[in-house]
Amino acid sequence: VQLQASGGGLVQPGGSLTLSCVASESILNIDLMGWHRQAPGKKRELVAAINRDGSKNYAVPMKGRSTISRDNFKNTVYLQMINLKPEDTAVYYCNARTLAWDSWGQGTQVTVSS
């Protein structure tokens, strides 16, 4: 499956953004979809993930400031982010995973700066 991430941009500290990840085919049977991010000079890290059953996991850095959701009819996963901080600046990547394969989108840049 191919993943197309969008919604990144420049936002001031305290601002909000919603990222979208559109899959090229149905996500109904995809076990896990998630958002990761990678800041310059740092390793890629999990932000949030959502399982096929709708259960969600959030990593500590953005827990309480992010919400992940999936729309199976639109083949889309969203990441709503609020109260953004400069340290949230990174390229955000969408990921889809099953037992058989693992796919990554191209990433969307999020820059938090005044």
GUKENU-231695 format. One record per atom (N, C-alpha, C, O): residue in three letters; atom name; x negated, y, z. Coordinates in pm, whole numbers. Example, Ala and Ser with C-alpha at 12.3 -4.5 7.8 and 13.67 -1.06 7.14 Angstrom:
BEGIN
 resn name   east  north     up
  Ala    N  -1319   -569    780
  Ala   CA  -1230   -450    780
  Ala    C  -1320   -330    780
  Ala    O  -1424   -332    846
  Ser    N  -1285   -225    708
  Ser   CA  -1367   -106    714
  Ser    C  -1290      3    787
  Ser    O  -1341    114    804
***
This chain:
BEGIN
 resn name   east  north     up
  Val    N    -84   -118      0
  Val   CA      0      0      0
  Val    C    -89    124      0
  Val    O   -194    126     64
  Gln    N    -45    227    -73
  Gln   CA   -118    354    -74
  Gln    C    -47    452     18
  Gln    O     76    455     25
  Leu    N   -126    531     88
  Leu   CA    -73    624    186
  Leu    C   -111    767    147
  Leu    O   -227    794    114
  Gln    N    -15    856    152
  Gln   CA    -38    996    118
  Gln    C     -4   1082    239
  Gln    O    113   1095    276
  Ala    N   -107   1139    299
  Ala   CA    -88   1224    417
  Ala    C    -79   1370    375
  Ala    O   -144   1413    281
  Ser    N      3   1444    446
  Ser   CA     17   1587    419
  Ser    C     63   1658    546
  Ser    O     98   1594    645
  Gly    N     62   1791    539
  Gly   CA    114   1870    650
  Gly    C      8   1939    733
  Gly    O     40   2017    823
  Gly    N   -118   1912    705
  Gly   CA   -224   1978    778
  Gly    C   -234   2125    741
  Gly    O   -167   2172    648
  Gly    N   -318   2196    814
  Gly   CA   -337   2337    784
  Gly    C   -405   2408    898
  Gly    O   -458   2346    991
  Leu    N   -404   2539    889
  Leu   CA   -462   2625    992
  Leu    C   -352   2671   1085
  Leu    O   -250   2723   1041
  Val    N   -373   2653   1213
  Val   CA   -273   2692   1311
  Val    C   -344   2754   1431
  Val    O   -456   2716   1465
  Gln    N   -279   2848   1495
  Gln   CA   -337   2912   1613
  Gln    C   -323   2822   1735
  Gln    O   -233   2739   1741
  Pro    N   -411   2838   1832
  Pro   CA   -396   2762   1957
  Pro    C   -256   2782   2015
  Pro    O   -202   2893   2018
  Gly    N   -200   2672   2060
  Gly   CA    -63   2675   2111
  Gly    C     42   2649   2006
  Gly    O    160   2635   2038
  Gly    N      1   2644   1881
  Gly   CA     95   2623   1772
  Gly    C    131   2478   1752
  Gly    O     87   2389   1826
  Ser    N    214   2454   1650
  Ser   CA    264   2320   1621
  Ser    C    246   2285   1475
  Ser    O    239   2372   1388
  Leu    N    237   2157   1450
  Leu   CA    232   2106   1313
  Leu    C    300   1970   1309
  Leu    O    302   1898   1408
  Thr    N    356   1938   1195
  Thr   CA    409   1804   1174
  Thr    C    341   1744   1052
  Thr    O    350   1800    942
  Leu    N    276   1633   1071
  Leu   CA    211   1563    961
  Leu    C    305   1455    908
  Leu    O    383   1395    982
  Ser    N    295   1431    779
  Ser   CA    374   1326    715
  Ser    C    282   1230    643
  Ser    O    178   1268    589
  Cys    N    321   1105    642
  Cys   CA    247   1001    570
  Cys    C    349    920    491
  Cys    O    431    849    548
  Val    N    341    932    360
  Val   CA    434    861    273
  Val    C    364    739    214
  Val    O    255    749    157
  Ala    N    428    624    228
  Ala   CA    372    500    174
  Ala    C    428    473     35
  Ala    O    539    514      2
  Ser    N    348    405    -46
  Ser   CA    387    380   -184
  Ser    C    489    267   -197
  Ser    O    545    245   -304
  Glu    N    513    197    -86
  Glu   CA    613     92    -88
  Glu    C    679     83     49
  Glu    O    643    158    140
  Ser    N    772     -5     63
  Ser   CA    848    -14    187
  Ser    C    758    -41    307
  Ser    O    664   -120    300
  Ile    N    790     27    417
  Ile   CA    713      7    540
  Ile    C    789    -81    638
  Ile    O    747    -99    752
  Leu    N    900   -135    593
  Leu   CA    982   -217    683
  Leu    C    904   -332    746
  Leu    O    923   -363    864
  Asn    N    818   -393    669
  Asn   CA    748   -511    719
  Asn    C    603   -482    760
  Asn    O    524   -574    782
  Ile    N    570   -356    769
  Ile   CA    435   -320    814
  Ile    C    433   -324    965
  Ile    O    513   -258   1031
  Asp    N    342   -401   1020
  Asp   CA    341   -424   1165
  Asp    C    310   -299   1245
  Asp    O    371   -273   1348
  Leu    N    214   -223   1198
  Leu   CA    168   -110   1276
  Leu    C    131      5   1184
  Leu    O     58    -12   1087
  Met    N    184    122   1216
  Met   CA    144    243   1144
  Met    C     96    343   1246
  Met    O    155    359   1353
  Gly    N    -12    412   1210
  Gly   CA    -68    502   1308
  Gly    C   -136    622   1247
  Gly    O   -158    629   1126
  Trp    N   -167    713   1334
  Trp   CA   -245    832   1299
  Trp    C   -374    829   1378
  Trp    O   -375    804   1499
  His    N   -483    854   1307
  His   CA   -614    865   1368
  His    C   -672   1000   1329
  His    O   -620   1066   1238
  Arg    N   -776   1040   1395
  Arg   CA   -840   1166   1357
  Arg    C   -991   1153   1373
  Arg    O  -1041   1072   1451
  Gln    N  -1061   1236   1298
  Gln   CA  -1205   1238   1304
  Gln    C  -1254   1382   1296
  Gln    O  -1234   1451   1197
  Ala    N  -1318   1424   1403
  Ala   CA  -1376   1557   1407
  Ala    C  -1521   1549   1358
  Ala    O  -1581   1442   1363
  Pro    N  -1575   1659   1311
  Pro   CA  -1714   1658   1262
  Pro    C  -1810   1605   1367
  Pro    O  -1810   1650   1482
  Gly    N  -1891   1508   1327
  Gly   CA  -1992   1453   1417
  Gly    C  -1939   1355   1520
  Gly    O  -2013   1308   1606
  Lys    N  -1810   1324   1510
  Lys   CA  -1750   1232   1608
  Lys    C  -1692   1109   1538
  Lys    O  -1670   1109   1416
  Lys    N  -1669   1005   1616
  Lys   CA  -1609    884   1561
  Lys    C  -1460    905   1540
  Lys    O  -1396    988   1606
  Arg    N  -1407    828   1447
  Arg   CA  -1263    832   1426
  Arg    C  -1194    771   1548
  Arg    O  -1237    669   1601
  Glu    N  -1086    837   1591
  Glu   CA  -1017    790   1710
  Glu    C   -866    784   1687
  Glu    O   -811    858   1606
  Leu    N   -803    696   1760
  Leu   CA   -658    683   1751
  Leu    C   -591    805   1814
  Leu    O   -634    855   1917
  Val    N   -485    850   1750
  Val   CA   -400    955   1808
  Val    C   -271    891   1859
  Val    O   -235    906   1975
  Ala    N   -204    819   1770
  Ala   CA    -78    754   1807
  Ala    C    -47    644   1708
  Ala    O    -92    648   1593
  Ala    N     30    546   1752
  Ala   CA     68    435   1665
  Ala    C    209    392   1696
  Ala    O    257    406   1809
  Ile    N    276    339   1594
  Ile   CA    412    292   1613
  Ile    C    425    154   1550
  Ile    O    386    132   1436
  Asn    N    481     63   1627
  Asn   CA    498    -74   1582
  Asn    C    626    -89   1500
  Asn    O    710      0   1494
  Arg    N    636   -206   1437
  Arg   CA    753   -232   1353
  Arg    C    882   -229   1435
  Arg    O    988   -193   1384
  Asp    N    872   -266   1562
  Asp   CA    991   -265   1648
  Asp    C   1021   -127   1705
  Asp    O   1117   -110   1781
  Gly    N    939    -28   1669
  Gly   CA    963    109   1713
  Gly    C    890    147   1839
  Gly    O    891    264   1878
  Ser    N    825     53   1904
  Ser   CA    748     87   2023
  Ser    C    627    170   1984
  Ser    O    572    156   1875
  Lys    N    588    259   2075
  Lys   CA    484    357   2043
  Lys    C    369    353   2143
  Lys    O    387    318   2260
  Asn    N    253    391   2095
  Asn   CA    136    405   2180
  Asn    C     71    538   2151
  Asn    O     58    578   2036
  Tyr    N     30    606   2254
  Tyr   CA    -37    735   2240
  Tyr    C   -172    730   2309
  Tyr    O   -185    678   2420
  Ala    N   -271    784   2242
  Ala   CA   -402    794   2304
  Ala    C   -405    916   2397
  Ala    O   -326   1010   2381
  Val    N   -494    913   2491
  Val   CA   -499   1016   2594
  Val    C   -513   1158   2541
  Val    O   -443   1246   2590
  Pro    N   -599   1184   2442
  Pro   CA   -621   1324   2403
  Pro    C   -495   1402   2365
  Pro    O   -486   1522   2391
  Met    N   -399   1334   2304
  Met   CA   -280   1408   2262
  Met    C   -152   1354   2326
  Met    O    -42   1388   2282
  Lys    N   -166   1273   2428
  Lys   CA    -47   1221   2496
  Lys    C     29   1335   2560
  Lys    O    -29   1418   2630
  Gly    N    159   1338   2537
  Gly   CA    240   1446   2590
  Gly    C    248   1566   2497
  Gly    O    331   1654   2517
  Arg    N    163   1568   2396
  Arg   CA    165   1679   2300
  Arg    C    193   1630   2159
  Arg    O    195   1709   2065
  Ser    N    216   1501   2143
  Ser   CA    242   1447   2010
  Ser    C    355   1345   2016
  Ser    O    378   1279   2117
  Thr    N    424   1335   1904
  Thr   CA    531   1236   1891
  Thr    C    519   1170   1755
  Thr    O    516   1238   1652
  Ile    N    512   1040   1755
  Ile   CA    506    966   1629
  Ile    C    642    903   1603
  Ile    O    709    856   1695
  Ser    N    681    903   1477
  Ser   CA    808    843   1440
  Ser    C    796    786   1299
  Ser    O    708    824   1222
  Arg    N    887    695   1268
  Arg   CA    887    638   1133
  Arg    C   1028    636   1077
  Arg    O   1124    607   1147
  Asp    N   1037    667    949
  Asp   CA   1163    663    878
  Asp    C   1149    553    772
  Asp    O   1090    575    666
  Asn    N   1202    437    802
  Asn   CA   1185    323    713
  Asn    C   1254    343    578
  Asn    O   1214    283    479
  Phe    N   1356    426    574
  Phe   CA   1427    451    448
  Phe    C   1347    542    356
  Phe    O   1357    532    234
  Lys    N   1267    629    416
  Lys   CA   1185    721    336
  Lys    C   1040    672    325
  Lys    O    956    738    266
  Asn    N   1013    556    382
  Asn   CA    876    500    381
  Asn    C    775    601    436
  Asn    O    666    616    383
  Thr    N    813    669    542
  Thr   CA    733    780    593
  Thr    C    713    768    744
  Thr    O    803    730    819
  Val    N    594    803    785
  Val   CA    562    814    927
  Val    C    524    959    955
  Val    O    453   1022    877
  Tyr    N    573   1011   1066
  Tyr   CA    549   1149   1103
  Tyr    C    467   1157   1231
  Tyr    O    471   1068   1316
  Leu    N    393   1267   1242
  Leu   CA    326   1297   1368
  Leu    C    354   1444   1400
  Leu    O    302   1534   1336
  Gln    N    437   1464   1500
  Gln   CA    466   1599   1546
  Gln    C    367   1635   1656
  Gln    O    349   1560   1751
  Met    N    305   1750   1641
  Met   CA    205   1793   1739
  Met    C    243   1932   1790
  Met    O    277   2021   1712
  Ile    N    237   1948   1919
  Ile   CA    267   2078   1979
  Ile    C    151   2120   2067
  Ile    O     61   2041   2098
  Asn    N    154   2248   2106
  Asn   CA     51   2302   2196
  Asn    C    -89   2262   2150
  Asn    O   -170   2212   2229
  Leu    N   -116   2286   2025
  Leu   CA   -244   2246   1968
  Leu    C   -358   2326   2027
  Leu    O   -345   2444   2059
  Lys    N   -472   2259   2040
  Lys   CA   -590   2319   2098
  Lys    C   -705   2315   1996
  Lys    O   -702   2234   1904
  Pro    N   -803   2400   2012
  Pro   CA   -917   2398   1918
  Pro    C   -982   2260   1907
  Pro    O  -1031   2222   1801
  Glu    N   -983   2187   2017
  Glu   CA  -1044   2054   2013
  Glu    C   -962   1951   1936
  Glu    O  -1007   1838   1917
  Asp    N   -844   1989   1893
  Asp   CA   -764   1902   1807
  Asp    C   -804   1915   1660
  Asp    O   -754   1842   1574
  Thr    N   -894   2007   1632
  Thr   CA   -940   2026   1495
  Thr    C  -1009   1899   1445
  Thr    O  -1103   1850   1507
  Ala    N   -960   1848   1333
  Ala   CA  -1012   1722   1280
  Ala    C   -943   1692   1147
  Ala    O   -847   1760   1109
  Val    N   -993   1592   1080
  Val   CA   -919   1535    968
  Val    C   -833   1423   1024
  Val    O   -881   1334   1094
  Tyr    N   -705   1429    993
  Tyr   CA   -609   1330   1045
  Tyr    C   -578   1229    935
  Tyr    O   -543   1265    822
  Tyr    N   -591   1102    970
  Tyr   CA   -572    994    874
  Tyr    C   -453    908    914
  Tyr    O   -430    879   1031
  Cys    N   -379    868    814
  Cys   CA   -270    775    833
  Cys    C   -322    633    808
  Cys    O   -406    611    721
  Asn    N   -271    538    884
  Asn   CA   -315    400    873
  Asn    C   -195    306    875
  Asn    O    -99    327    950
  Ala    N   -202    205    794
  Ala   CA    -99    101    794
  Ala    C   -167    -34    806
  Ala    O   -269    -60    741
  Arg    N   -110   -120    889
  Arg   CA   -180   -244    918
  Arg    C    -83   -361    929
  Arg    O     23   -352    991
  Thr    N   -122   -472    867
  Thr   CA    -52   -598    889
  Thr    C   -157   -702    927
  Thr    O   -275   -668    938
  Leu    N   -119   -822    946
  Leu   CA   -215   -928    977
  Leu    C   -306   -954    858
  Leu    O   -418  -1004    874
  Ala    N   -256   -920    736
  Ala   CA   -330   -954    615
  Ala    C   -418   -840    564
  Ala    O   -519   -866    499
  Trp    N   -381   -715    590
  Trp   CA   -456   -603    535
  Trp    C   -445   -480    621
  Trp    O   -365   -471    714
  Asp    N   -530   -385    585
  Asp   CA   -543   -260    659
  Asp    C   -565   -150    555
  Asp    O   -656   -160    473
  Ser    N   -483    -46    557
  Ser   CA   -491     57    455
  Ser    C   -499    195    519
  Ser    O   -437    221    622
  Trp    N   -577    284    456
  Trp   CA   -595    420    507
  Trp    C   -557    521    400
  Trp    O   -580    500    281
  Gly    N   -499    631    443
  Gly   CA   -472    743    356
  Gly    C   -596    830    343
  Gly    O   -700    802    402
  Gln    N   -583    936    264
  Gln   CA   -699   1020    233
  Gln    C   -731   1123    341
  Gln    O   -839   1182    339
  Gly    N   -642   1146    433
  Gly   CA   -666   1242    539
  Gly    C   -612   1380    507
  Gly    O   -606   1421    391
  Thr    N   -574   1451    611
  Thr   CA   -530   1589    598
  Thr    C   -597   1670    709
  Thr    O   -600   1629    825
  Gln    N   -650   1785    671
  Gln   CA   -728   1867    764
  Gln    C   -636   1948    856
  Gln    O   -543   2015    809
  Val    N   -663   1942    984
  Val   CA   -595   2026   1082
  Val    C   -702   2112   1149
  Val    O   -799   2061   1205
  Thr    N   -682   2242   1141
  Thr   CA   -776   2336   1202
  Thr    C   -699   2423   1300
  Thr    O   -603   2490   1263
  Val    N   -744   2422   1424
  Val   CA   -680   2502   1527
  Val    C   -777   2612   1566
  Val    O   -881   2587   1627
  Ser    N   -742   2733   1531
  Ser   CA   -832   2846   1553
  Ser    C   -755   2976   1553
  Ser    O   -654   2990   1484
  Ser    N   -804   3069   1632
  Ser   CA   -742   3202   1631
  Ser    C   -816   3293   1535
  Ser    O   -780   3410   1520
***
